[in-house]
Amino acid sequence: MMNSLPLNRANTLKAAFRVCDVAPLVSNRDIERYYVDLSKVRKTEAINTIKTRLDFLEPAEFCSLLFTGHRGCGKSTELRKIQQEWESQYKVIYIEADAELDILDAEYTDLYLVIIKKVAEVLYTSGLNFDTKLLNNFEFWFKEITQETEQTVERSVGIEAEAEAGIKIPFLSKLLGKIQAQIKGADTQRKTVRQNLQKDIGRLQADINLLLGDAFVKLKSKYPEYEKGFLIIFDNLDRVPPNVAKHLFCDYAFQLQSLHCTIIYTAPISIVYSENNLANTFDTPNIVPMVNIYEFAKDKTDLNYNDDGMTAITSLIEQRVEVDAVFESRQLLIDLAKASGGHIRQLMQITSKALITAATRGHEKVTADDINYAIKQEQFNFERSISTEYYSALAAVHINKDVSKDDIGRLMLFSLWVFEYNGKNRWNYVNPVVREIDAFQEAVKSATSNP
């Protein structure tokens, strides 16, 4: 289950706070030191299925894969691991959606522009160029529909951007960068640009695919090891709200799968709970559920804990921290694991809060009171965001172990009030921090006394 413990684990409150970061593991060094394989206790083959699918693809074959799960469940770390493992066969382009898009209002055409811009940048930094005729045709069409010229683009992007980048930025990247900025700008400007792009969406898609095909040939000729071409990992799309997710992954699923390169799209787990059957368009979505810390029993309202799951979730802290030096007892790790519900980011959030609370109070080690305070602060955050009207629905999830397949159910999943667990069974359970709220407990009491 757990890798051999790294040397020099954190042995002070300050050092432990720094390594118990809620951010995903990004660098190869951090992955090697802190990564824990949780596949057995997630009881799912989702991550390995993606690796197998990538392995089964032949050169010049492409597919689009949907990778979903709760925000903070560890998807980004797993995607970085996939990037690390496949860099020998693919030229991997890792895109963080929130840095490139307005994730509150994203269209599939926005994703198109980001992808071709990133491919162009990789090509140029590799000392390669698109076919001149293909490039000119694409740029000409873009300039025509957007009324942009080389002069207007140069004025908006300018020499300063090139100086900052340290290289000469190709015109295509400047043009697409300006269009992206307009899309992220004022509503009227965004609407105009999108309407212009969608006037001839078939042309946009066809031209992008011609450029992607040309880029693949050029890349493979210079770097034969990249025999499978580009692998685009589009992370952080799980942060788009449910209505945008439905628009992207249901209404325009075909368009997202029409580009001639292999793409992994992240998506919010709420989209899986949709009347639109995603399996009809994206095959079976690859879902990363919670680490299963419970013994599932349909007929029990309050579940017992699973030893394997509890050991796995606590190992995430043990991998980073010298436990005896930082915590008053190892029982405190069990308390943290229970409060996490098997959700990795929630585990790290509460742990980080407990560490800083202990330091603020002048403690040498984290105490039970520090942990309880941290859990309470997390609880108060949920109390502020959950309207009274939703507690009866949460109580129903707690009792039935299933979330409603409607807007309220999708909201509960997206907002992390409810978690998904699966394996032999698929079931839902209310976030343990939410279960501590008095209004929730009253709702459960009312539901059980008046079924």
N, C-alpha and C positions, 0 to 999 in steps of 0.2 A: 504494500500500500504506500508506504512513505519512503522517500529517498533517504540515503544516509544523511545524517544531520550535517549542515555546513559548519565549517569552523567559524569561530568568533561570532557566535550568536549573541544577540543583544543581552547585556546583563545589567543595564540601568534603565530607569523609567524613561529617560530622554531617548536613549538608543532604541528601546523597545517601541516607543511612540513613532519613531522615524521609520522603523521597518514594518510596522503594522499599518501600512498605508492602504487606503481604500482603492487606490488606483490599480489597474491591472498590471501584471508583470509585462514589461516591454522588451528590455534588453536581454540578449542571450545570457549574459552573466546572471541577471536576476532570475531568469527561468531556470537556469542550472542550479542555483542555490536554493530557491524557494518553491519551485513547482512541486505539487503533490498530485499524483494521478488519482482522481476521484471517480473514475468510470464505474468501478464495481459497486460503490455505494450510491451512485446516481441511478444504478440499475437500468442503464440505457446504452445503446450502441451508437448514439447520434454522432459523436465525435469521430469514432473509428469508421463509421459509415461514410462520412465525408472523405476521409483519407483513402478508403477503398475506392470510392467513386473517382477520385483524382487519379488513382493508380490505374484504373481500368480504361481511362481515356487514352486513345491513341493520338499521335501528333496530328494536328489540324482538326481534331474533334473537340467540340465545346459543349459545355453544359452550364446551366444556372442552378444554383443550390440555395435553398432557404435554411438559414441557421437561426433558431429562435430560442427564447427562454427569458426569464425575468431579468430586468436590468440589474446588474450587479451579481449575477449568478456565476460568473466566471467565463463568459463567452469570449471576451476580448483576450484573456490570457490563453485560452485554448486556440484562438485564431492566430495569436503570435507564435504559438507552438507549431501550428500547421505551417505558417510562413517559414519558420526555421527549418522544418523537416523537408519542405518541398522546394527550397531555393536552388537545389541542384538540378531540377528538371524544368522549373518554371521561372520566368522573370516575374516575381511577385510584386504587385503594386498594392500597398496597404493604404486605404483611404479612410479617414475619419470624417463621417458625414457632417457632423456638427461644425467642423472647421471649413467645410466647402459649401454647405447649403443652409437655407433657412428651414430647419427641420420642422417648424410649426406649419409650414406651407410648402411642401416639396412636390414637384411633378416629375414624372418619369423622364421628361426632356431635360430637366436639370441634371439628372443622373447621367444621361447621355453626354452632356457637355463636360461634366467633371471627368468622366472616363476617358474621352478622347483627348482632353487637355493633359491628363496625367500620362497617357501613353505617348503623346507628342513630346512631353518633357523628358521622359525616360529615353526616347529615341535620340533626341538631340544631345543629351548629356552623354550618350554612348557613342557620339561621333557619327551618327547615322541621320539620314534624311528621308522624308517621304518622297515617293515618286512625284516629280514636278508637276506633271499634268493633273494627277489626282488632287494634289494639294491646291493647285490654282483653281480647279473647278469648285472645290469645297469652299475656298476663301471667297471666290467670286459670288457664289450663291449666298453666302453669309453676308457679305457686304451689301448685296442687292436687297435682301429682305430686311436688314437692320438699318440700312441707310448709313452705314459706317464706311469710312475711308481710311487709308493708311495714315492720313494726317490727323483725323479725329482720334484714332486709336493711339497714335504716338503721343498726342497731347495729354490723353487721360492716363496712360501708363507711364510713358516717359523714361528718361535716362536714369532717374533716381532708382526705379525698380530694378533696372539692369545692374546698377552699381551695387545694390543690396544683394542681389542674387549672385554677383561675381561672374556672371556669364552673359553673353548676348542672348536675350530672350527672343525666340522666333516669333514672327508676326502672328502665326496661328494661336500661340499661347496668349499673346497680348489681347488678341481679338476675343477669344473665348473668356479670358479673365475679365474683360470689360463687360461682356454679356452677363456673366455670372454676377458681377457687382450690381448690374441693373436689376437682375432678378431678385437679388437680396435687398434692393432698395425700396422706394416708395411703391404703394399698391398700384397706382395708375401706370407707373413705369414697368412694373413686373407684368401686369396684365397685357400691356402692349407688346412687350418682347415675346411673351409666350404665344400670343395670338399670331405674331409674325412667324414664329418657328413652326407652329402647327398648321400653317397654310399649306405646307407641302411636306408633311411629316414623313411620307414615303421616301422623298428625296433625301431628307436629313438622315434617316436610318440607313439608306443605301450607301450614301457617301461615307458615313462613319464606318460601315462595314468594309468598304473598299480600302479605307485608310488602315483599318485594323488588320486586314489581310496583307496589305503591303508592309506594315510594321512587323508582322509575324515573319515574313520572308526575309526582311532585312536583318532582323534580330537573329534569326537562326543561322543566316549566312556568316555573321560575325562571331556569334556565340553558339556553336553547335550543341553545347550542353543544354540549352533551353529548347529542347526538341519539342516540348509541348506548348511553347509560346507563352502568352501572358496569363497570369492568374490574378484577377482583381479581387481583393478582399474589401468589401464595402461595409465597414464597421459603423456602429453607433446609429444605424437606422432603426434600432429598437427603441430609440428615444422619440421617434415621431409619435404624435398622439393617435389614438385609435381611428379617428376619422380619416387622417392622412394615410395611415397604414392600410385601411380598407381600399382607399383610392389607388394606392401604389400596387399593392400585392394581390388585390382581387380584380379591380376594374381594369388595370393595365398590366396584369401578369404576363400576357403574351409579349407586350413591348419590352418588358424587362428581360425576357429570355431571347430576344431577337438579335442581340449583338454577337458578333463572331469572335468571342473570347470566353474563357471560363471565369465565371463570377460567383462569389459567395456573398449573398445579401444577408445581413442581419435583419431581424424583424421582431417587433414586440410580440410577446406570447399571446396577447389579447387577440391577435389576428387569427390565431388557430381556432379560437372559439367564435367562429363566424358561420353564418348560414351559407356563405360561399365555401364550398369544399376545396381547400387549397390543393388537395391531392390530385385534383383534375388538371391543375396547371403546373404546379411545382413538384410533382410526385409527392412522396410523403415528406412533410417538413421535418427537419432534423432538430429535435427539441432537447435542450439541456435543462432538465428539471432540477429541483432542489436536491441537495445531498439528503438522502432518506434517513433521518434520525429517529423515525418512528416505526413501531410495529403496527402495520395497518390492520384495522378491524372495523368493518362496516357498521357493526352493531354497537360500537363503543363511542361515546361522545368524546371522552378524554383518553388519549392514546398513551401506551407505554413507549419507552425509548428503546431504540435498537442499538446494541453495543457496537457493532461494526460502524454504523453511521456516526455515532458519538466519537469513537476513536479517530475516525477519519477527519471530522471537522475540527477536533482539538489539535490534530497534527499540523494543521495550517499555522497555528500559533507556535507549537513546539519547534517547527522547522525554522522559525525566525528568532525565537526568544529562549534564553536560558530560564526556564520556568521557575526553578527554585530560587533564583536570584531576584526575580521580579514580582512573583506572586506569593502571598502568604501561604497558600496551599494549592495543591493540584486540583482540589475540588472546585476551585474558582473557574478553572477551564471548563468543567462540566456545566457550571452555571452559565457561562458565556455561550457554550454550544447549545444549550436548551433555549436561550433567548434568541439565538440566531435563526432557529427554524430550519437550519441547513442552508441558509442564504449567506454566501461568502462575504459580500460587502457589508451586510448588517453585522456579521460577526466582527469584522474589522472596525466598523464604525463604533460599536459598543466598546470594544477592546481599547481603541484609541482614546475614547472619552474617559474610560476608567483609568487609563494610564495618566492622562493629564490631570484628572481629578485627584489622584493619589499624590502627584507632584505638587499640585496647588495646595493641598492640605498638609504638606510637609511630611508625608509618609515615605518610608524607605521602600516599602513594597505595596502592591495593590491589595486592598482588603475587600472583604465581602461588602462593606458599606460603599466602597468606591464603585464596585460592580453594580450594586443596586441603584445607586445614583445615576449611573450611565444609562441603565435600562429605563429608568423613569424619564430621563430626558428624551429618549427615543420615543417612549410612550406618549409624552406630552406633544411631540411633533405630530404624531398620528391623530391625537385627539383634536388638534387644531384644524386638521384637514378633512376629517370624516364628519359629514352632516348627520344629524340625528336620524334622518329618514333611512339611512343605510344600515343601521345596526340590526334590524330584523332580518335583512338579507344576509348579513354576515353570520348571524346566529343560525340561519338555515344551512349555510355552508358548513359550519362547525358540526351540526347534527348529521347532515346528509353526506358529508365528504364530497360534495359536488357543487360546482358553481353554476349559476343560471346562464343560459346561452343567449344573453341579451345585452343591452348597453350597460346595465348595472353590473352584470357579471364581468364584462370586459373592462369596465372602470376599476373594479376591485382587483383584477389581475394586473392591470397597467400601473396602478397606484401602490402595488405591493402590500395590499391589505390581505390578499389571499395568495397562497403559493400552490404550484402544481408539483406533484410527485408522481412518478410512474415506474414501470417495470412490468411485472406480471399484471398489475392493475394500474389504472390511471385514476387518480383521486386528488382532491383539493383539501386544504386545511388552512385555517385562519392563521396569519402571522402571529407567533407567540407574544410579541409585544402588544399587538392589538387586543389579544385575549385578556390582557391585564386591565384594560379600560373598564371602568365601572359600568358605563352605559352598555357595553357589549355583554358583560356578565348578567346584567338585568334582562337584556334581550334574550339570552339563552335560557334564563330562569323562566321567563314568560312563555317562551316557545315550548319548553319541556313540560310545563304545568298545564298549557292549553294547546296541545298538538293539533 
